[in-house]
């Protein structure tokens, strides 16, 4: 799985990068051959009502993309929540694919 991490309007912190790598490893364990490319963007958004940060995750899967966006005050919990939601969406994607084949 190819991973691209972007930080907009802020400096990437080491603990954020470590959390992204940890969550990526979980995705690989569960969806090793499904996710072709993963892009993680962390953006400072001080003017938004949702808080000071926006985290978006976009996963390229065969023939489609799956995406999640979360906004809040702290990056690390947004990463955890975003990867959890992405995992659930990938699980649904696999299930729909299996149902279609049946």
N, C-alpha and C positions, 0 to 999 in steps of 0.2 A: 504494500500500500504506500503510495506516494503521499507525503504530508507537506503542506505549505501552511506556515503560520505567519500572520501579519499583525502588526500593532499599529494602530492609527491614532495620532495625537497623544501618544504616550510611549514610555520606554517599557519594553518587555522585561518582566521580572523573572528571575531564575525559578522561583517556586511555581509560577504559572506555567513555564515551559515544562517543568518536571511533571506537573499535574496533567498537562496535555499528553506527554509521552506515556504516562501511566494509563490514562483513559484510552489512548490509541492501542496500547497493548491488550486491553480488555476487548476492544473491537476486533482486533486480529484473532484473538482466541475464539471468539464467537462467530465471526463473519470473515474468516481468512480470505476466501476467494471471492467474496461479494463486493467489498469496497475497493474500488480501483484507485481513487484519489480522495483525499480529505483536506479541506481547507478550513482553517480556524482563524477567525478575525476577532481581535479584541480592540474595541474603540472607546476612547474617552468621550463621553457625551454629557458634559456638565449642564447643558441647557435642557435636557429631556426630563420629563416628569417622572420617568421610571428610575431615575438615579443617575449615577455618574458614569456607568459603563454599559456597553452593549457587546454581547458575545454572539457571534454567528458561526454555525458549523454547516458546511455543505459537503455531502458525500456523493461522489459519482459512483453509481452502480451500473451494471450492464443495461443500457437502454433507458436510463432515467437518472434523476438526481433526487436526493433527500436532504432537506434543509431544516435547520432550527435556529431561531433567534431569541435571545433572552436579554432583558435589561434589568439593571439593579445597581445596588450601591457597592457590592464587593465582587471581584472577578472570580475568585476561586469557587464560591458556591454557584455562580452562573455557569462555570465550566462543568461542574459536577452535574447540575441539573440539565444542561444542554446535552451532555453526552448520554445521560440516562434517557432523555426523550429521543435522541437520535437512535440509541439502541432499540427502543420500543418501536420506532418507525421502521427500522431495518428488520425487526422480527415480523412486523405486519407485512412488509414487502416480501419476505421469504414465504410467509404463509399464503399470501395471495398468489404468488408464483406457483406454489405447490398445489393450491386449489384449482388453478387454471389448468394445470397439467393433468389433474385427476379426471 
